[in-house]
Amino acid sequence: MTFRLSSRAALLFATAFAAAALSASPGPAFASDAQQMCTGDAMRLCGHEIPNVQRITACMHKQRANVSAGCRAVMDRDNTARRRAAATE
């Protein structure tokens, strides 16, 4: 029971984190990358913030130095996409 609940929470989190953190990105490939590359880091570093997506996202940005290289790369791409989007507005 607890394992199943944890699995559901992890899936919910992964989907919500990808959608929230990468909402300004140009395509769904980023969301898929974020889910694949950052779910483990988010559970390890920010699991205590589940299910609050805004707090998870803030925690992940605070913990940037501690995330895996793959997740950091996705976060960097997201930041670049947000800057480009802001520059064109």
SEDRENDREN-768762 format. One record per atom (N, C-alpha, C, O, CB): residue in one letter; x, y, z. Coordinates in steps of 0.05 Angstrom, whole numbers, padded with zeros to 5 digits, always signed. Glycine has a CB too. Layout:
// SEDRENDREN-768762
AXYZ
...
This chain:
// SEDRENDREN-768762
M+00017-00024+00000
M+00000+00000+00000
M+00017+00025+00000
M+00013+00043-00017
M-00019+00000+00024
T+00037+00027+00018
T+00054+00050+00019
T+00070+00053-00006
T+00074+00076-00016
T+00072+00049+00044
F+00081+00031-00016
F+00097+00032-00041
F+00080+00042-00064
F+00089+00058-00080
F+00108+00004-00047
R+00055+00032-00066
R+00038+00041-00088
R+00031+00071-00085
R+00031+00085-00106
R+00012+00024-00088
L+00027+00080-00062
L+00021+00108-00057
L+00046+00125-00064
L+00044+00146-00076
L+00013+00113-00028
S+00070+00116-00056
S+00094+00130-00063
S+00099+00130-00093
S+00108+00151-00103
S+00118+00117-00049
S+00093+00109-00107
S+00096+00108-00136
S+00077+00128-00149
S+00085+00142-00168
S+00090+00080-00146
R+00053+00129-00139
R+00034+00148-00151
R+00043+00177-00145
R+00041+00194-00163
R+00006+00144-00139
A+00052+00182-00122
A+00062+00209-00115
A+00086+00216-00132
A+00088+00239-00142
A+00070+00211-00085
A+00104+00197-00137
A+00127+00202-00154
A+00119+00208-00183
A+00129+00226-00195
A+00146+00178-00154
L+00099+00193-00193
L+00090+00198-00220
L+00076+00225-00222
L+00080+00240-00241
L+00071+00175-00229
L+00059+00231-00203
L+00046+00257-00202
L+00066+00279-00201
L+00064+00299-00216
L+00027+00259-00178
F+00086+00276-00184
F+00106+00296-00181
F+00122+00300-00207
F+00126+00322-00216
F+00125+00289-00159
A+00130+00278-00219
A+00146+00280-00244
A+00131+00294-00266
A+00143+00311-00280
A+00154+00252-00254
T+00106+00288-00269
T+00090+00302-00289
T+00086+00331-00282
T+00089+00348-00299
T+00063+00288-00292
A+00080+00337-00257
A+00075+00364-00249
A+00101+00381-00250
A+00101+00404-00259
A+00064+00365-00221
F+00123+00369-00242
F+00149+00384-00243
F+00156+00390-00271
F+00164+00413-00278
F+00171+00367-00229
A+00154+00371-00289
A+00161+00375-00317
A+00143+00397-00329
A+00153+00414-00343
A+00158+00349-00333
A+00118+00397-00323
A+00099+00416-00334
A+00105+00444-00322
A+00105+00464-00337
A+00071+00409-00328
A+00109+00446-00297
A+00114+00472-00284
A+00141+00483-00290
A+00143+00507-00297
A+00110+00470-00254
A+00161+00467-00287
A+00188+00477-00291
A+00195+00484-00320
A+00211+00501-00325
A+00208+00457-00281
L+00181+00471-00338
L+00188+00475-00366
L+00165+00486-00382
L+00164+00482-00406
L+00197+00449-00378
S+00147+00500-00369
S+00124+00510-00383
S+00130+00530-00405
S+00115+00533-00424
S+00105+00523-00363
A+00153+00544-00403
A+00160+00563-00423
A+00177+00552-00445
A+00186+00566-00463
A+00175+00587-00411
S+00183+00526-00444
S+00200+00514-00464
S+00185+00510-00490
S+00161+00509-00491
S+00211+00487-00454
P+00200+00508-00512
P+00188+00507-00538
P+00174+00481-00546
P+00159+00481-00565
P+00208+00513-00558
G+00179+00459-00532
G+00166+00434-00541
G+00165+00413-00520
G+00177+00416-00499
G+00181+00424-00565
P+00150+00392-00526
P+00146+00371-00506
P+00171+00354-00501
P+00172+00339-00481
P+00124+00353-00515
A+00191+00355-00518
A+00215+00340-00514
A+00229+00349-00488
A+00240+00332-00474
A+00235+00343-00537
F+00227+00374-00482
F+00239+00384-00457
F+00224+00372-00433
F+00237+00364-00414
F+00237+00415-00455
A+00198+00370-00434
A+00183+00359-00411
A+00190+00330-00407
A+00193+00321-00385
A+00153+00362-00417
S+00193+00316-00429
S+00201+00288-00427
S+00229+00285-00415
S+00234+00268-00398
S+00200+00274-00454
D+00247+00302-00424
D+00275+00302-00413
D+00274+00309-00383
D+00288+00296-00368
D+00292+00323-00428
A+00259+00329-00376
A+00258+00337-00348
A+00248+00314-00330
A+00258+00308-00309
A+00240+00361-00344
Q+00227+00300-00340
Q+00216+00278-00324
Q+00237+00256-00322
Q+00241+00245-00300
Q+00190+00267-00338
Q+00250+00250-00343
Q+00269+00228-00343
Q+00294+00235-00327
Q+00304+00219-00311
Q+00277+00220-00371
M+00304+00259-00330
M+00329+00267-00318
M+00327+00277-00289
M+00346+00275-00274
M+00343+00287-00335
C+00304+00288-00282
C+00302+00302-00256
C+00285+00288-00235
C+00286+00296-00212
C+00292+00329-00261
T+00270+00268-00242
T+00252+00256-00222
T+00267+00245-00198
T+00259+00249-00175
T+00236+00233-00235
G+00289+00230-00203
G+00304+00219-00181
G+00316+00240-00163
G+00315+00238-00139
G+00327+00202-00192
D+00327+00262-00175
D+00338+00284-00160
D+00316+00297-00143
D+00321+00304-00120
D+00352+00304-00178
A+00293+00302-00156
A+00272+00315-00142
A+00262+00299-00118
A+00256+00310-00097
A+00248+00321-00161
M+00259+00273-00122
M+00251+00256-00100
M+00272+00256-00077
M+00265+00257-00054
M+00246+00227-00109
R+00297+00255-00085
R+00319+00253-00065
R+00322+00280-00051
R+00325+00281-00026
R+00345+00246-00079
L+00322+00302-00066
L+00328+00328-00054
L+00304+00344-00044
L+00306+00359-00025
L+00343+00345-00074
C+00281+00339-00057
C+00258+00356-00051
C+00232+00340-00046
C+00210+00351-00047
C+00253+00375-00074
G+00235+00315-00040
G+00212+00298-00035
G+00194+00308-00013
G+00170+00302-00012
G+00220+00270-00030
H+00206+00322+00006
H+00190+00332+00029
H+00170+00354+00021
H+00153+00361+00036
H+00209+00342+00050
E+00173+00364-00004
E+00155+00386-00013
E+00131+00375-00029
E+00113+00390-00036
E+00171+00405-00031
I+00131+00349-00035
I+00109+00337-00050
I+00083+00339-00034
I+00084+00333-00010
I+00115+00307-00057
P+00061+00348-00045
P+00054+00351-00073
P+00054+00380-00082
P+00043+00385-00104
P+00027+00339-00077
N+00065+00399-00068
N+00065+00427-00076
N+00085+00432-00098
N+00109+00434-00093
N+00071+00445-00051
V+00075+00435-00123
V+00092+00438-00146
V+00110+00463-00145
V+00133+00462-00152
V+00076+00438-00171
Q+00098+00485-00136
Q+00114+00510-00134
Q+00137+00507-00115
Q+00159+00516-00120
Q+00096+00533-00126
R+00132+00494-00092
R+00153+00490-00072
R+00174+00470-00082
R+00198+00473-00077
R+00142+00480-00046
I+00166+00450-00097
I+00184+00431-00108
I+00202+00445-00128
I+00227+00441-00128
I+00170+00407-00122
T+00190+00461-00145
T+00206+00475-00165
T+00226+00494-00152
T+00249+00495-00160
T+00187+00491-00184
A+00217+00509-00132
A+00235+00527-00118
A+00258+00511-00104
A+00281+00520-00105
A+00220+00543-00097
C+00251+00489-00092
C+00271+00472-00079
C+00292+00462-00099
C+00316+00462-00094
C+00258+00448-00065
M+00282+00454-00123
M+00301+00444-00143
M+00320+00466-00152
M+00344+00460-00157
M+00286+00433-00167
H+00310+00490-00155
H+00328+00512-00162
H+00348+00518-00140
H+00371+00524-00145
H+00311+00537-00169
K+00339+00516-00115
K+00358+00520-00093
K+00379+00498-00091
K+00402+00503-00083
K+00342+00521-00066
Q+00371+00474-00098
Q+00389+00451-00097
Q+00404+00446-00123
Q+00416+00425-00126
Q+00372+00426-00090
R+00404+00465-00141
R+00417+00462-00167
R+00445+00450-00166
R+00452+00434-00182
R+00417+00488-00181
A+00460+00459-00146
A+00488+00449-00144
A+00489+00420-00137
A+00509+00407-00141
A+00502+00465-00122
N+00467+00409-00126
N+00467+00381-00118
N+00453+00362-00137
N+00452+00338-00132
N+00454+00379-00091
V+00442+00372-00159
V+00427+00355-00178
V+00447+00341-00197
V+00470+00350-00199
V+00406+00371-00194
S+00438+00320-00209
S+00455+00306-00228
S+00461+00323-00253
S+00448+00343-00258
S+00442+00279-00237
A+00482+00315-00267
A+00490+00330-00291
A+00468+00331-00312
A+00464+00352-00325
A+00516+00318-00303
G+00454+00309-00315
G+00432+00308-00334
G+00409+00327-00327
G+00399+00341-00345
G+00421+00280-00337
C+00402+00328-00302
C+00380+00346-00293
C+00390+00375-00296
C+00374+00392-00304
C+00372+00339-00264
R+00414+00380-00289
R+00425+00407-00291
R+00424+00416-00320
R+00419+00440-00325
R+00454+00408-00280
A+00431+00399-00338
A+00430+00406-00367
A+00401+00413-00376
A+00398+00432-00390
A+00440+00382-00384
V+00382+00398-00366
V+00354+00404-00373
V+00346+00431-00360
V+00333+00447-00374
V+00335+00382-00362
M+00354+00436-00336
M+00348+00461-00323
M+00361+00485-00338
M+00349+00506-00341
M+00358+00461-00294
D+00386+00481-00347
D+00400+00502-00362
D+00385+00507-00389
D+00382+00531-00396
D+00429+00493-00368
R+00376+00486-00402
R+00361+00490-00427
R+00336+00506-00422
R+00328+00523-00438
R+00355+00463-00441
D+00323+00499-00400
D+00298+00513-00393
D+00303+00543-00388
D+00289+00560-00397
D+00285+00501-00368
N+00325+00549-00373
N+00331+00577-00367
N+00338+00592-00393
N+00330+00615-00396
N+00355+00578-00348
T+00352+00579-00411
T+00358+00592-00437
T+00333+00597-00453
T+00330+00618-00465
T+00377+00574-00453
A+00314+00578-00453
A+00289+00581-00468
A+00273+00604-00455
A+00260+00619-00470
A+00273+00555-00468
R+00273+00605-00429
R+00258+00627-00416
R+00269+00654-00422
R+00255+00674-00427
R+00257+00623-00386
R+00296+00656-00422
R+00309+00682-00429
R+00303+00690-00458
R+00297+00713-00463
R+00339+00680-00425
R+00304+00671-00476
R+00298+00677-00504
R+00269+00685-00507
R+00263+00704-00522
R+00303+00652-00522
A+00251+00672-00494
A+00222+00679-00495
A+00218+00707-00484
A+00202+00723-00495
A+00205+00659-00480
A+00231+00714-00462
A+00229+00740-00450
A+00241+00762-00468
A+00230+00784-00469
A+00242+00741-00423
A+00262+00755-00482
A+00275+00775-00500
A+00258+00781-00524
A+00260+00803-00535
A+00302+00764-00508
T+00242+00763-00533
T+00225+00767-00557
T+00199+00780-00551
T+00185+00788-00569
T+00220+00741-00571
E+00192+00783-00525
E+00166+00796-00518
E+00168+00825-00519
E+00148+00839-00513
E+00158+00787-00490
